[in-house]
Amino acid sequence: MAWLMRCINYSLIVLLTMLLSGCALKPTESQWVGACKELLIEHKIWDGSEQASMGTTLLAPSDVESIFWRKQIIGLLPPGTQVRIAHIYQDWNGSWGHFLRIEVEVLEGEFRGLIAEVPSIAPHHPRPRWILAWVSDPDALQFNPELLKECPAPAVHTAGAGKRLFV
């Protein structure tokens, strides 16, 4: 029973420290939220226990062979897969200070709808990173052109253009 009380006390101390220090994720607005990106190389989908500077699920380029404790590969996203930037968060770490975290939503394939974090300039994120340099302004983010590109413009459907379909 004493161990249970120690666990509860420890959990309360951690929770209060987080609340008082303001280290909860803060969503931020950006011109990039909603933008579509296309993967140029294969990405592994890593899933596992939450870490202090990343979410439970992380997309990382395929040449990264090991990531953090308690994470495992649950799938692959092939080149050409489109993702949408779903969220950008302002986060804070005692050693690093403020940094941005980025989550994307997979738009197609087997993992359609999956929300996952991508490697940015954040503590413990693997390389290569999606972001080229640390910035505090989310609108100033520069994405790594070796890993992704803008999605192609949607095709314009012209079938039946100029024809009357009803009389």
N, C-alpha and C positions, 0 to 999 in steps of 0.2 A: 504494500500500500504506500510505503514511503517513496518508492520509485515513481509511482503514479503522480504523487504530489510534486515531486521534483520536475517531472516532465511538464505538468500543467504550469508550474511557476516559470520554468524556462520558456515555454511557449508564450506565456503572457508577456514576459520581458522582451522577447523578440518582437512580438506584435506591437507593443507600446513603443519600442525603439523605432520601428519602421514608420508608425503613424506620426510620431513626434519629429522624426528627421525628414519627413516628406519624401521618402524614397519610393513611394508608390508610383507606378507608371502614369505619366500624364499625356493623354492623347493630344496631338497638335495638328493644326490645319496646315495644309501645304498644297501647292499647285500639283504635286506629284500624286496625291491621293486620287485613285481612280485611273491613273495612267496604266496603259497596257505595255508589258515588256515581253519579248520573246527570248527564250533561252538559246544561246549559241552552243553550249556544251551540256552534256548530261549532268544532272544534279541528283545526288542521293537525298532521300528523305530520312532524316534521323528523328527518332522519337524516344522519349524517356523522361526521366524525372527533371523537374524544373531546376534551372540553375539561376544564380543571382543576376546574371547579365544576359540571359536568353530565355525564350519561352520553351515549352515542352517539345514542340516540333520545330525542326530547323532544316532548311534546304541548303545543301553545300555542294559545290562542284565535285565531280566524280573523282578527282585526283586526291581528295582528302580521304585518308584511310582510317583515321581514328579521331573521334571527337569525344572528349569529356567522359566523365564517369557516368555510368548508368544510361547511356544512349545506345540505341541499336538502329540498324538500317531496316526500314519497313517497305521501301520501294524506290523506284527510279523514275525520274522525269527525263524523257529523251530531248535532244536538241529540237527546237521548233515548238516546244510547248509554250503556250501563252499563259501569263500570269498577270493579275491586276494588283497594283499596290493598294492594299486594303486599309492599312493604318500606319501612321508614323508616331512614335512615342518619344517623349523626352524622358530620359532616365538619368539616374545619378548613382555614382559609385564613389566610396570614400577615397580610393586611390586614383581614380581616373577623373573624377568630377562629372560634369554633365556630358551626355552623349545621346545620339539618336538611335533608336531601334526601329526596324522596318518589318512589317508583316505583309505578305502577299497572299492572294487567293488564287489557286490553280483553276484555270478556266476551261480545261478540256482533259479528256482522257480518263483513265481509271481513278485518278485522285481528284477529279473535278470537285470543287467546293472546299477542298482542304485549305485551311489557313495555317501558314507557317512563317516563321521568322527567316530572314536571309542574313548572311554575314555582312555586317556593317562595321563601322569603326566603333566597336564596343569591346569591353574587356572579355577576353577568352573566345572571341569569335574567330573561326578558322580563316585561313587564307586559301585561295584568293578571295578577296572581299568584293561585294557588289559596289561599294562606295570607294571612290578614289582618294578622298581626303576627309579629315575631320572638319566638320562645320557645325556651328550651333543653329544656323538658320536652315530649316528643312527645305525651303525653296531654293537654296544654293547647292543642294546635293548634286553630285556628278557621278553618274553610273558608269561602271567599268565596261567599256566597249568590247573587251575580250570575252566577257561572260554573257552579255545580253544586248539586245537592240530594241528599238521601238517596234511595236507590232505593225505589220503592214496595214494600210488603210483597208477598211472593209470593201469587199467587191460591190460594185454597183450593179444591181440586177436590172437589165434592160430588156428582158424577154417580154415581147408584146409591146414594146415601146412604139408609139405612133399608130397602133392598131386600136380600133374600137372593139371593145369586148362585148358590149351590149348595144342592142339597137333600140 
